Amino acid sequence: MTISPVDFASLLCSRLCHDLLSPVGALNNGLELLADEHDPDMRQRCLDLLSESAKASANKLKFFRLAFGAAGGFGETVDTREARTAIEGLFGENHRVQLGWLIEEGALPKPAIKVLLNLALIAGDALIRGGQLDVGAEEHNGTIEIVVRAEGPRIVLDQELRTALTGAPDDAIITPRAAAAWLVHSLVQENAGTMQVSPPESEVLMFGASLKAG
């Protein structure tokens, strides 16, 4: 299945708007409450809400900039510490997801960073009751191997996402929900790589991706 660049850009924009609607909406609600509230304790609670929502919005934007955008300000490679900070900002604030970072490489090519971040996004979202998210990557003999593992009390990965990760059939319809999965599939293909997903009956969720380093 192929998707035109315009259609794919539309899918990504829809996904961004969906994910940013909640924290930005909370900002708006907090401002409305603050304007009508005169009790000092309640005003402080409104300010706390505004602070939390603003931080959540900023963290999501930082993550999406690296995961979906052109990552302006970086060269052909991206510092892996930037990727770790982005994932921690996205999932770490409420401590719902614990991150295990298993990457010693100081930097990785942009395509590898995007694959890593989007797989982490999909796996983290699949941990609907929280859990452990482990991210690993290494470069060996011109190939970058990426592994993302998710384990928790309940893991849900829609079939649509599985299909998009491994290559959707010609008659499949890709929705904004699967935009990150399709981006992973496209990047892996463009870089002469392979993509593996653990079977639905597995107790843990595993993603494995390999792509050429250059």
Z-matrix of the N, CA and C atoms (Angstrom, degrees):
N
C 1 1.466
C 2 1.521 1 109.87
N 3 1.335 2 117.37 1 139.34
C 4 1.454 3 122.08 2 177.10
C 5 1.524 4 109.59 3 -121.06
N 6 1.317 5 115.68 4 146.87
C 7 1.464 6 122.34 5 178.37
C 8 1.516 7 107.23 6 -125.77
N 9 1.317 8 117.50 7 133.68
C 10 1.456 9 120.59 8 -179.74
C 11 1.525 10 109.82 9 -66.63
N 12 1.340 11 117.48 10 152.64
C 13 1.473 12 119.98 11 178.37
C 14 1.533 13 112.65 12 -55.78
N 15 1.345 14 116.96 13 -37.57
C 16 1.461 15 119.95 14 -179.56
C 17 1.528 16 110.61 15 -66.32
N 18 1.338 17 116.11 16 -44.98
C 19 1.465 18 119.59 17 179.44
C 20 1.524 19 111.05 18 -63.74
N 21 1.339 20 116.76 19 -39.85
C 22 1.461 21 119.68 20 -179.51
C 23 1.526 22 110.65 21 -67.31
N 24 1.338 23 116.70 22 -39.50
C 25 1.467 24 120.01 23 176.64
C 26 1.527 25 110.11 24 -61.21
N 27 1.327 26 116.73 25 -38.21
C 28 1.459 27 120.81 26 178.08
C 29 1.519 28 111.26 27 -64.52
N 30 1.338 29 116.82 28 -40.26
C 31 1.463 30 120.88 29 178.12
C 32 1.527 31 110.83 30 -61.74
N 33 1.336 32 116.06 31 -45.12
C 34 1.461 33 119.85 32 -179.60
C 35 1.527 34 111.23 33 -65.11
N 36 1.336 35 116.64 34 -40.82
C 37 1.469 36 119.44 35 178.61
C 38 1.524 37 111.10 36 -62.73
N 39 1.320 38 116.07 37 -40.14
C 40 1.463 39 119.76 38 178.57
C 41 1.518 40 110.77 39 -63.90
N 42 1.319 41 116.54 40 -41.07
C 43 1.466 42 120.49 41 178.98
C 44 1.533 43 110.28 42 -64.31
N 45 1.324 44 116.69 43 -43.14
C 46 1.462 45 120.32 44 179.14
C 47 1.523 46 111.28 45 -61.48
N 48 1.319 47 116.17 46 -46.78
C 49 1.466 48 120.11 47 -179.27
C 50 1.525 49 111.01 48 -61.49
N 51 1.328 50 116.47 49 -41.00
C 52 1.467 51 120.62 50 179.97
C 53 1.524 52 110.93 51 -61.67
N 54 1.332 53 116.68 52 -46.11
C 55 1.456 54 120.57 53 -175.28
C 56 1.531 55 112.86 54 -73.85
N 57 1.324 56 116.59 55 -26.70
C 58 1.464 57 119.72 56 -178.98
C 59 1.528 58 112.59 57 -90.19
N 60 1.319 59 117.10 58 -12.64
C 61 1.462 60 120.34 59 -176.24
C 62 1.523 61 111.91 60 -61.51
N 63 1.337 62 117.24 61 -41.38
C 64 1.461 63 120.49 62 -176.39
C 65 1.528 64 112.70 63 -64.70
N 66 1.347 65 119.80 64 -55.43
C 67 1.470 66 118.34 65 -178.70
C 68 1.524 67 113.33 66 -66.80
N 69 1.338 68 117.37 67 -35.29
C 70 1.471 69 119.35 68 179.07
C 71 1.534 70 109.84 69 -70.16
N 72 1.336 71 116.86 70 -38.03
C 73 1.460 72 120.03 71 175.97
C 74 1.513 73 111.61 72 -63.27
N 75 1.346 74 115.88 73 -37.70
C 76 1.468 75 119.18 74 177.33
C 77 1.526 76 111.14 75 -65.26
N 78 1.324 77 117.26 76 -35.15
C 79 1.460 78 120.61 77 175.50
C 80 1.528 79 110.49 78 -61.24
N 81 1.309 80 115.99 79 -45.68
C 82 1.460 81 120.48 80 179.69
C 83 1.526 82 111.29 81 -62.33
N 84 1.336 83 116.49 82 -44.18
C 85 1.467 84 120.46 83 179.07
C 86 1.527 85 111.24 84 -62.70
N 87 1.331 86 115.35 85 -41.44
C 88 1.456 87 119.35 86 179.65
C 89 1.516 88 112.57 87 -62.76
N 90 1.328 89 117.06 88 -39.86
C 91 1.467 90 120.98 89 178.63
C 92 1.527 91 110.97 90 -66.19
N 93 1.326 92 116.78 91 -39.47
C 94 1.464 93 120.03 92 178.61
C 95 1.524 94 110.93 93 -64.93
N 96 1.338 95 116.17 94 -41.99
C 97 1.467 96 119.39 95 178.44
C 98 1.522 97 111.16 96 -65.69
N 99 1.311 98 116.47 97 -40.26
C 100 1.466 99 120.88 98 -178.34
C 101 1.526 100 111.08 99 -63.74
N 102 1.321 101 116.36 100 -37.25
C 103 1.467 102 120.06 101 -178.32
C 104 1.527 103 112.07 102 -65.79
N 105 1.339 104 117.13 103 -29.95
C 106 1.469 105 120.80 104 -176.43
C 107 1.521 106 113.69 105 -102.25
N 108 1.327 107 117.59 106 -1.92
C 109 1.459 108 120.72 107 -174.02
C 110 1.531 109 111.11 108 -103.89
N 111 1.351 110 115.71 109 134.28
C 112 1.467 111 120.31 110 -179.75
C 113 1.531 112 112.48 111 -118.77
N 114 1.330 113 117.27 112 -12.57
C 115 1.459 114 120.03 113 178.21
C 116 1.528 115 109.22 114 -71.81
N 117 1.345 116 117.80 115 127.38
C 118 1.473 117 120.13 116 -176.10
C 119 1.533 118 113.73 117 -57.48
N 120 1.334 119 117.58 118 -40.70
C 121 1.464 120 120.17 119 -179.39
C 122 1.528 121 111.22 120 -66.19
N 123 1.329 122 115.79 121 -42.05
C 124 1.460 123 119.22 122 179.88
C 125 1.523 124 111.59 123 -68.92
N 126 1.329 125 115.93 124 -35.53
C 127 1.468 126 119.09 125 177.06
C 128 1.522 127 110.67 126 -64.37
N 129 1.345 128 116.17 127 -37.23
C 130 1.462 129 119.07 128 178.11
C 131 1.526 130 110.90 129 -66.36
N 132 1.345 131 116.51 130 -37.84
C 133 1.462 132 119.90 131 177.31
C 134 1.526 133 110.41 132 -64.63
N 135 1.317 134 116.64 133 -37.60
C 136 1.468 135 120.46 134 176.99
C 137 1.530 136 110.95 135 -64.57
N 138 1.331 137 115.54 136 -42.08
C 139 1.463 138 119.48 137 178.40
C 140 1.529 139 111.27 138 -64.33
N 141 1.337 140 116.48 139 -38.35
C 142 1.470 141 120.14 140 177.16
C 143 1.525 142 110.40 141 -63.26
N 144 1.336 143 116.69 142 -41.54
C 145 1.466 144 121.56 143 177.86
C 146 1.524 145 110.74 144 -61.95
N 147 1.319 146 115.87 145 -43.34
C 148 1.461 147 120.07 146 179.19
C 149 1.527 148 111.18 147 -63.15
N 150 1.322 149 116.11 148 -41.82
C 151 1.459 150 120.42 149 179.77
C 152 1.532 151 111.47 150 -63.55
N 153 1.329 152 116.46 151 -45.25
C 154 1.465 153 120.82 152 -179.90
C 155 1.532 154 111.25 153 -63.97
N 156 1.316 155 116.16 154 -42.14
C 157 1.454 156 120.39 155 -178.30
C 158 1.530 157 111.37 156 -68.56
N 159 1.326 158 115.79 157 -39.80
C 160 1.463 159 119.62 158 178.54
C 161 1.531 160 110.74 159 -64.39
N 162 1.331 161 116.35 160 -40.59
C 163 1.460 162 119.91 161 179.15
C 164 1.519 163 111.20 162 -66.97
N 165 1.341 164 116.77 163 -41.22
C 166 1.461 165 120.46 164 178.21
C 167 1.525 166 110.92 165 -62.71
N 168 1.319 167 116.91 166 -41.11
C 169 1.467 168 120.75 167 178.76
C 170 1.520 169 110.97 168 -63.77
N 171 1.330 170 116.54 169 -44.53
C 172 1.460 171 120.58 170 -179.92
C 173 1.526 172 111.13 171 -63.74
N 174 1.338 173 116.97 172 -41.78
C 175 1.466 174 120.49 173 179.55
C 176 1.526 175 111.80 174 -63.44
N 177 1.329 176 116.10 175 -41.73
C 178 1.468 177 119.40 176 178.47
C 179 1.522 178 110.81 177 -64.38
N 180 1.329 179 117.41 178 -42.48
C 181 1.454 180 120.67 179 179.97
C 182 1.527 181 111.74 180 -64.03
N 183 1.329 182 116.87 181 -40.67
C 184 1.463 183 120.41 182 177.82
C 185 1.527 184 110.69 183 -62.55
N 186 1.335 185 115.90 184 -41.69
C 187 1.458 186 119.38 185 179.60
C 188 1.527 187 110.59 186 -65.51
N 189 1.329 188 117.16 187 -49.04
C 190 1.463 189 120.90 188 -176.74
C 191 1.525 190 111.61 189 -65.07
N 192 1.323 191 116.97 190 -30.92
C 193 1.467 192 119.81 191 177.57
C 194 1.522 193 110.64 192 -60.21
N 195 1.328 194 116.37 193 -42.92
C 196 1.460 195 120.04 194 179.15
C 197 1.521 196 112.33 195 -78.50
N 198 1.334 197 116.64 196 -40.22
C 199 1.464 198 120.49 197 -173.56
C 200 1.522 199 113.03 198 -76.43
N 201 1.329 200 117.00 199 -36.81
C 202 1.463 201 121.34 200 -175.55
C 203 1.524 202 113.58 201 -111.70
N 204 1.331 203 116.95 202 -30.69
C 205 1.459 204 120.57 203 -171.18
C 206 1.510 205 114.08 204 -85.81
N 207 1.336 206 114.34 205 -171.18
C 208 1.460 207 120.81 206 -178.02
C 209 1.521 208 112.38 207 -83.92
N 210 1.346 209 117.19 208 -2.85
C 211 1.477 210 121.66 209 179.59
C 212 1.521 211 110.90 210 53.91
N 213 1.327 212 115.48 211 51.94
C 214 1.453 213 120.00 212 178.70
C 215 1.520 214 111.45 213 -59.71
N 216 1.329 215 115.69 214 146.14
C 217 1.456 216 120.60 215 -177.76
C 218 1.515 217 112.79 216 97.19
N 219 1.352 218 116.89 217 -11.64
C 220 1.449 219 121.27 218 176.74
C 221 1.525 220 109.11 219 -108.94
N 222 1.323 221 116.54 220 159.71
C 223 1.451 222 121.22 221 174.81
C 224 1.515 223 110.13 222 -85.68
N 225 1.325 224 116.38 223 -142.63
C 226 1.461 225 120.91 224 178.83
C 227 1.520 226 111.89 225 -74.33
N 228 1.324 227 116.34 226 -17.70
C 229 1.462 228 120.73 227 178.04
C 230 1.527 229 109.65 228 -120.46
N 231 1.331 230 114.92 229 160.79
C 232 1.467 231 121.37 230 179.89
C 233 1.522 232 108.68 231 -126.51
N 234 1.305 233 116.74 232 136.35
C 235 1.462 234 122.40 233 176.74
C 236 1.530 235 108.96 234 -60.12
N 237 1.328 236 116.97 235 127.11
C 238 1.466 237 119.55 236 -178.16
C 239 1.520 238 111.94 237 -65.75
N 240 1.328 239 117.62 238 -20.47
C 241 1.470 240 119.58 239 176.11
C 242 1.526 241 110.91 240 -65.71
N 243 1.327 242 116.99 241 -31.51
C 244 1.462 243 120.57 242 176.33
C 245 1.529 244 109.92 243 -64.33
N 246 1.339 245 116.41 244 -40.90
C 247 1.467 246 120.23 245 179.24
C 248 1.525 247 110.53 246 -65.80
N 249 1.315 248 116.81 247 -42.15
C 250 1.466 249 119.87 248 179.72
C 251 1.527 250 110.84 249 -62.98
N 252 1.331 251 116.77 250 -44.51
C 253 1.457 252 120.55 251 179.42
C 254 1.524 253 111.19 252 -61.42
N 255 1.340 254 116.36 253 -38.39
C 256 1.465 255 120.66 254 179.89
C 257 1.523 256 111.14 255 -64.78
N 258 1.332 257 117.03 256 -43.44
C 259 1.469 258 120.64 257 179.96
C 260 1.520 259 110.70 258 -67.77
N 261 1.327 260 116.82 259 -42.57
C 262 1.467 261 120.15 260 178.61
C 263 1.523 262 110.94 261 -62.59
N 264 1.314 263 117.51 262 -38.41
C 265 1.456 264 120.33 263 178.79
C 266 1.513 265 112.33 264 -66.78
N 267 1.343 266 116.14 265 -34.95
C 268 1.457 267 120.17 266 -177.99
C 269 1.518 268 112.25 267 -74.00
N 270 1.343 269 116.95 268 -40.81
C 271 1.464 270 120.48 269 -173.17
C 272 1.524 271 114.63 270 -112.57
N 273 1.324 272 117.39 271 -16.07
C 274 1.456 273 119.02 272 -167.56
C 275 1.509 274 116.61 273 -85.79
N 276 1.335 275 118.01 274 -16.68
C 277 1.456 276 119.69 275 -172.65
C 278 1.529 277 113.66 276 -63.04
N 279 1.344 278 116.85 277 -42.50
C 280 1.467 279 119.47 278 -178.09
C 281 1.519 280 112.53 279 -95.50
N 282 1.335 281 116.26 280 3.59
C 283 1.473 282 122.40 281 178.10
C 284 1.532 283 112.56 282 58.78
N 285 1.320 284 116.06 283 21.05
C 286 1.465 285 119.82 284 177.37
C 287 1.522 286 110.99 285 -70.46
N 288 1.327 287 115.17 286 -34.99
C 289 1.464 288 121.41 287 -179.29
C 290 1.520 289 108.82 288 -120.78
N 291 1.327 290 116.02 289 127.77
C 292 1.463 291 121.73 290 176.65
C 293 1.524 292 108.93 291 -95.94
N 294 1.325 293 116.36 292 130.21
C 295 1.466 294 121.14 293 -176.27
C 296 1.519 295 111.47 294 -98.67
N 297 1.324 296 115.24 295 128.42
C 298 1.460 297 121.66 296 170.65
C 299 1.523 298 108.34 297 -107.20
N 300 1.328 299 117.02 298 118.10
C 301 1.470 300 121.72 299 -175.25
C 302 1.524 301 109.19 300 -103.89
N 303 1.329 302 116.68 301 115.03
C 304 1.458 303 122.35 302 -173.76
C 305 1.522 304 110.99 303 -119.66
N 306 1.323 305 115.98 304 41.19
C 307 1.467 306 121.21 305 -177.15
C 308 1.526 307 109.50 306 -120.04
N 309 1.318 308 115.83 307 122.84
C 310 1.457 309 121.30 308 177.73
C 311 1.525 310 112.31 309 -101.26
N 312 1.333 311 117.00 310 -17.31
C 313 1.463 312 120.66 311 179.09
C 314 1.523 313 109.57 312 -61.00
N 315 1.335 314 116.51 313 135.19
C 316 1.456 315 119.82 314 179.26
C 317 1.510 316 113.61 315 -74.77
N 318 1.322 317 116.64 316 -29.00
C 319 1.463 318 121.84 317 -179.39
C 320 1.521 319 109.12 318 -152.27
N 321 1.326 320 115.48 319 154.01
C 322 1.459 321 122.25 320 177.54
C 323 1.521 322 108.45 321 -137.33
N 324 1.334 323 117.87 322 155.04
C 325 1.473 324 120.08 323 176.68
C 326 1.526 325 111.15 324 -59.25
N 327 1.331 326 116.01 325 152.51
C 328 1.463 327 121.01 326 -178.80
C 329 1.528 328 113.35 327 -53.21
N 330 1.352 329 119.53 328 -45.50
C 331 1.468 330 118.25 329 179.78
C 332 1.524 331 112.87 330 -58.40
N 333 1.338 332 116.80 331 -39.78
C 334 1.467 333 120.49 332 179.71
C 335 1.523 334 110.89 333 -66.19
N 336 1.324 335 116.59 334 -40.49
C 337 1.468 336 120.57 335 178.17
C 338 1.526 337 110.25 336 -62.68
N 339 1.324 338 117.18 337 -41.57
C 340 1.463 339 120.05 338 179.35
C 341 1.524 340 111.31 339 -65.43
N 342 1.328 341 116.95 340 -42.15
C 343 1.462 342 120.21 341 177.03
C 344 1.512 343 110.14 342 -61.46
N 345 1.321 344 117.21 343 -46.59
C 346 1.462 345 122.18 344 -179.46
C 347 1.530 346 111.30 345 -59.29
N 348 1.334 347 116.64 346 -47.89
C 349 1.471 348 120.59 347 -177.62
C 350 1.522 349 111.69 348 -65.67
N 351 1.317 350 117.14 349 -42.69
C 352 1.458 351 119.14 350 -178.13
C 353 1.519 352 112.21 351 -70.51
N 354 1.322 353 117.64 352 -35.16
C 355 1.469 354 119.67 353 174.50
C 356 1.529 355 110.36 354 -66.12
N 357 1.330 356 116.73 355 -38.62
C 358 1.470 357 120.15 356 177.09
C 359 1.526 358 110.59 357 -64.78
N 360 1.338 359 117.01 358 -38.86
C 361 1.460 360 121.36 359 177.78
C 362 1.529 361 111.11 360 -62.19
N 363 1.332 362 116.23 361 -46.42
C 364 1.464 363 120.46 362 -179.26
C 365 1.525 364 110.89 363 -65.29
N 366 1.333 365 116.62 364 -45.15
C 367 1.467 366 120.43 365 -178.79
C 368 1.521 367 111.19 366 -66.38
N 369 1.339 368 117.40 367 -41.00
C 370 1.458 369 120.40 368 178.59
C 371 1.514 370 112.33 369 -63.90
N 372 1.339 371 116.36 370 -40.24
C 373 1.464 372 119.91 371 177.44
C 374 1.521 373 111.55 372 -66.04
N 375 1.340 374 116.99 373 -29.83
C 376 1.469 375 120.80 374 179.91
C 377 1.525 376 112.07 375 -70.15
N 378 1.338 377 116.89 376 -21.42
C 379 1.474 378 121.06 377 177.93
C 380 1.525 379 108.58 378 -82.97
N 381 1.317 380 116.51 379 74.74
C 382 1.464 381 119.56 380 -170.96
C 383 1.523 382 113.08 381 -69.93
N 384 1.331 383 118.25 382 -18.27
C 385 1.461 384 121.66 383 174.64
C 386 1.526 385 111.42 384 -113.62
N 387 1.322 386 116.10 385 19.16
C 388 1.454 387 120.60 386 -179.73
C 389 1.511 388 111.68 387 83.56
N 390 1.344 389 115.13 388 176.15
C 391 1.445 390 119.73 389 179.18
C 392 1.517 391 111.37 390 152.47
N 393 1.317 392 115.24 391 -155.02
C 394 1.458 393 122.50 392 -176.41
C 395 1.517 394 110.18 393 -107.34
N 396 1.326 395 115.45 394 130.63
C 397 1.464 396 122.04 395 177.74
C 398 1.524 397 108.39 396 -120.80
N 399 1.327 398 116.50 397 113.48
C 400 1.463 399 122.08 398 -179.88
C 401 1.517 400 109.79 399 -108.53
N 402 1.339 401 115.52 400 132.43
C 403 1.461 402 121.44 401 -177.93
C 404 1.526 403 108.89 402 -125.83
N 405 1.322 404 115.82 403 125.61
C 406 1.458 405 120.51 404 -179.96
C 407 1.516 406 111.35 405 -135.02
N 408 1.327 407 116.66 406 151.06
C 409 1.460 408 121.67 407 177.35
C 410 1.516 409 109.07 408 -160.74
N 411 1.326 410 115.79 409 146.04
C 412 1.452 411 120.91 410 174.53
C 413 1.523 412 109.59 411 -154.09
N 414 1.326 413 115.10 412 153.37
C 415 1.457 414 121.11 413 178.01
C 416 1.520 415 108.90 414 -107.36
N 417 1.335 416 116.03 415 130.14
C 418 1.454 417 120.70 416 -177.33
C 419 1.527 418 109.54 417 -147.33
N 420 1.330 419 115.34 418 122.06
C 421 1.468 420 121.68 419 177.54
C 422 1.526 421 112.60 420 52.51
N 423 1.310 422 116.20 421 44.67
C 424 1.456 423 120.43 422 176.01
C 425 1.511 424 115.37 423 79.57
N 426 1.317 425 117.74 424 6.40
C 427 1.465 426 122.05 425 179.15
C 428 1.520 427 109.75 426 -123.63
N 429 1.321 428 116.03 427 137.43
C 430 1.463 429 121.58 428 176.68
C 431 1.518 430 108.61 429 -102.58
N 432 1.321 431 115.71 430 123.45
C 433 1.462 432 122.09 431 178.29
C 434 1.524 433 108.81 432 -105.12
N 435 1.321 434 115.71 433 128.01
C 436 1.469 435 121.88 434 -179.32
C 437 1.519 436 108.94 435 -121.97
N 438 1.320 437 116.31 436 132.08
C 439 1.463 438 121.76 437 177.95
C 440 1.530 439 108.09 438 -130.05
N 441 1.321 440 116.26 439 130.47
C 442 1.456 441 122.33 440 175.24
C 443 1.523 442 107.67 441 -126.86
N 444 1.331 443 115.55 442 127.35
C 445 1.469 444 121.05 443 -176.11
C 446 1.523 445 109.46 444 -125.92
N 447 1.327 446 116.46 445 132.47
C 448 1.462 447 121.44 446 178.87
C 449 1.524 448 109.22 447 -124.94
N 450 1.326 449 115.80 448 132.50
C 451 1.465 450 121.15 449 179.20
C 452 1.517 451 109.18 450 -139.58
N 453 1.328 452 116.23 451 132.45
C 454 1.455 453 120.35 452 -179.72
C 455 1.516 454 111.32 453 -170.02
N 456 1.340 455 116.69 454 178.45
C 457 1.474 456 120.80 455 -177.43
C 458 1.517 457 113.45 456 -64.09
N 459 1.329 458 117.63 457 -27.49
C 460 1.468 459 120.05 458 176.42
C 461 1.520 460 109.31 459 -149.11
N 462 1.320 461 116.14 460 126.46
C 463 1.466 462 122.32 461 -179.99
C 464 1.518 463 108.39 462 -121.45
N 465 1.314 464 116.19 463 127.22
C 466 1.466 465 121.14 464 179.58
C 467 1.530 466 108.63 465 -129.03
N 468 1.317 467 115.97 466 115.45
C 469 1.459 468 122.28 467 174.94
C 470 1.530 469 107.58 468 -123.16
N 471 1.312 470 116.40 469 111.06
C 472 1.460 471 121.21 470 -177.35
C 473 1.523 472 110.88 471 -60.30
N 474 1.320 473 115.38 472 148.36
C 475 1.456 474 120.52 473 177.62
C 476 1.525 475 111.23 474 -60.54
N 477 1.320 476 116.65 475 -32.29
C 478 1.463 477 120.14 476 178.03
C 479 1.523 478 111.22 477 -58.33
N 480 1.335 479 116.43 478 -40.35
C 481 1.457 480 120.25 479 -179.72
C 482 1.525 481 110.80 480 -71.04
N 483 1.337 482 116.84 481 -41.00
C 484 1.467 483 120.32 482 176.68
C 485 1.532 484 110.58 483 -58.37
N 486 1.317 485 115.18 484 -45.23
C 487 1.453 486 120.43 485 -178.23
C 488 1.523 487 111.23 486 -64.63
N 489 1.327 488 116.96 487 -42.95
C 490 1.461 489 120.65 488 -179.39
C 491 1.525 490 111.59 489 -66.25
N 492 1.323 491 117.72 490 -36.95
C 493 1.462 492 121.03 491 -179.83
C 494 1.530 493 112.04 492 -64.59
N 495 1.308 494 115.95 493 -40.04
C 496 1.464 495 119.85 494 -174.70
C 497 1.524 496 113.01 495 -96.29
N 498 1.349 497 117.97 496 -5.61
C 499 1.449 498 121.47 497 178.63
C 500 1.504 499 111.30 498 114.23
N 501 1.336 500 116.36 499 108.14
C 502 1.458 501 120.60 500 -176.45
C 503 1.526 502 110.84 501 -75.18
N 504 1.332 503 118.56 502 145.30
C 505 1.464 504 120.87 503 174.89
C 506 1.523 505 111.08 504 -66.09
N 507 1.335 506 116.17 505 166.45
C 508 1.457 507 120.82 506 -174.03
C 509 1.519 508 113.14 507 -59.79
N 510 1.341 509 117.88 508 -31.61
C 511 1.461 510 120.10 509 -176.13
C 512 1.528 511 113.01 510 -93.01
N 513 1.343 512 117.83 511 6.13
C 514 1.467 513 121.01 512 -178.70
C 515 1.528 514 110.34 513 -76.84
N 516 1.316 515 115.39 514 150.29
C 517 1.463 516 122.20 515 175.84
C 518 1.524 517 107.99 516 -111.91
N 519 1.317 518 116.61 517 120.98
C 520 1.459 519 121.61 518 179.03
C 521 1.522 520 108.58 519 -90.26
N 522 1.319 521 116.90 520 124.05
C 523 1.462 522 122.40 521 178.76
C 524 1.527 523 110.05 522 -99.99
N 525 1.344 524 118.22 523 167.24
C 526 1.464 525 120.00 524 178.16
C 527 1.528 526 113.23 525 -55.20
N 528 1.318 527 117.49 526 -30.97
C 529 1.456 528 120.71 527 179.48
C 530 1.526 529 111.53 528 -59.80
N 531 1.331 530 116.95 529 -31.75
C 532 1.462 531 121.42 530 -177.00
C 533 1.524 532 112.56 531 -98.46
N 534 1.333 533 117.82 532 11.07
C 535 1.466 534 120.54 533 -176.95
C 536 1.523 535 111.94 534 -59.87
N 537 1.338 536 117.20 535 -43.52
C 538 1.467 537 120.40 536 -179.42
C 539 1.518 538 110.99 537 -64.59
N 540 1.339 539 117.25 538 -38.88
C 541 1.460 540 120.94 539 179.56
C 542 1.524 541 110.93 540 -66.61
N 543 1.333 542 117.03 541 -40.99
C 544 1.457 543 120.05 542 179.11
C 545 1.530 544 111.25 543 -67.70
N 546 1.331 545 116.62 544 -35.17
C 547 1.461 546 120.35 545 176.43
C 548 1.530 547 110.25 546 -62.04
N 549 1.327 548 117.08 547 -43.40
C 550 1.466 549 120.82 548 177.05
C 551 1.524 550 109.92 549 -59.01
N 552 1.322 551 116.74 550 -49.60
C 553 1.461 552 121.15 551 -179.45
C 554 1.534 553 111.11 552 -57.18
N 555 1.326 554 116.22 553 -44.35
C 556 1.463 555 120.74 554 -178.00
C 557 1.526 556 111.70 555 -65.81
N 558 1.331 557 116.91 556 -43.85
C 559 1.470 558 120.52 557 179.83
C 560 1.520 559 111.74 558 -65.11
N 561 1.326 560 116.78 559 -40.59
C 562 1.467 561 120.59 560 178.66
C 563 1.523 562 110.17 561 -63.42
N 564 1.327 563 116.56 562 -43.30
C 565 1.469 564 120.07 563 178.61
C 566 1.518 565 111.86 564 -63.93
N 567 1.328 566 116.92 565 -44.59
C 568 1.460 567 121.39 566 -178.50
C 569 1.517 568 112.57 567 -62.98
N 570 1.320 569 116.91 568 -25.66
C 571 1.463 570 121.56 569 -177.53
C 572 1.525 571 111.81 570 -108.69
N 573 1.335 572 115.81 571 29.39
C 574 1.468 573 123.31 572 173.43
C 575 1.524 574 112.06 573 51.73
N 576 1.323 575 115.90 574 46.35
C 577 1.459 576 120.34 575 -176.60
C 578 1.511 577 113.60 576 -113.88
N 579 1.312 578 115.03 577 -171.93
C 580 1.458 579 122.92 578 178.46
C 581 1.527 580 109.02 579 -134.02
N 582 1.335 581 115.69 580 156.69
C 583 1.457 582 121.81 581 -178.46
C 584 1.517 583 109.60 582 -134.01
N 585 1.330 584 116.46 583 133.18
C 586 1.459 585 121.37 584 178.62
C 587 1.525 586 109.65 585 -128.69
N 588 1.343 587 115.39 586 144.24
C 589 1.462 588 122.32 587 178.42
C 590 1.521 589 108.24 588 -132.20
N 591 1.328 590 117.24 589 134.96
C 592 1.459 591 120.59 590 179.09
C 593 1.518 592 110.16 591 -63.04
N 594 1.337 593 118.25 592 151.46
C 595 1.471 594 121.11 593 -178.51
C 596 1.527 595 111.80 594 -66.89
N 597 1.332 596 116.98 595 156.77
C 598 1.476 597 120.74 596 -177.40
C 599 1.526 598 113.39 597 -58.61
N 600 1.334 599 117.50 598 -30.83
C 601 1.461 600 119.55 599 -176.94
C 602 1.526 601 113.62 600 -79.83
N 603 1.316 602 118.16 601 -4.87
C 604 1.462 603 121.38 602 -179.60
C 605 1.524 604 110.95 603 -67.89
N 606 1.328 605 117.01 604 145.08
C 607 1.466 606 121.79 605 -179.54
C 608 1.527 607 112.28 606 -75.77
N 609 1.313 608 117.23 607 -19.14
C 610 1.461 609 121.76 608 175.75
C 611 1.524 610 108.26 609 -124.40
N 612 1.321 611 115.30 610 156.61
C 613 1.454 612 121.17 611 178.05
C 614 1.517 613 108.81 612 -100.69
N 615 1.333 614 116.02 613 124.81
C 616 1.455 615 120.70 614 -178.88
C 617 1.522 616 109.99 615 -126.59
N 618 1.337 617 115.37 616 133.43
C 619 1.454 618 121.74 617 171.42
C 620 1.528 619 107.96 618 -118.09
N 621 1.304 620 116.31 619 136.14
C 622 1.454 621 120.76 620 174.90
C 623 1.512 622 109.48 621 -131.57
N 624 1.317 623 117.00 622 125.71
C 625 1.463 624 121.84 623 179.72
C 626 1.511 625 109.71 624 -131.62
N 627 1.310 626 116.20 625 140.23
C 628 1.450 627 120.75 626 174.18
C 629 1.526 628 108.14 627 -130.33
N 630 1.317 629 116.88 628 140.74
C 631 1.458 630 121.03 629 178.04
C 632 1.521 631 109.66 630 -151.69
N 633 1.314 632 115.57 631 155.77
C 634 1.453 633 120.61 632 -179.14
C 635 1.515 634 110.41 633 -64.30
N 636 1.332 635 115.61 634 142.63
C 637 1.461 636 120.69 635 -176.49
C 638 1.525 637 112.37 636 -72.14
N 639 1.315 638 118.13 637 -25.74
C 640 1.448 639 119.38 638 -178.51
C 641 1.507 640 112.81 639 -146.64
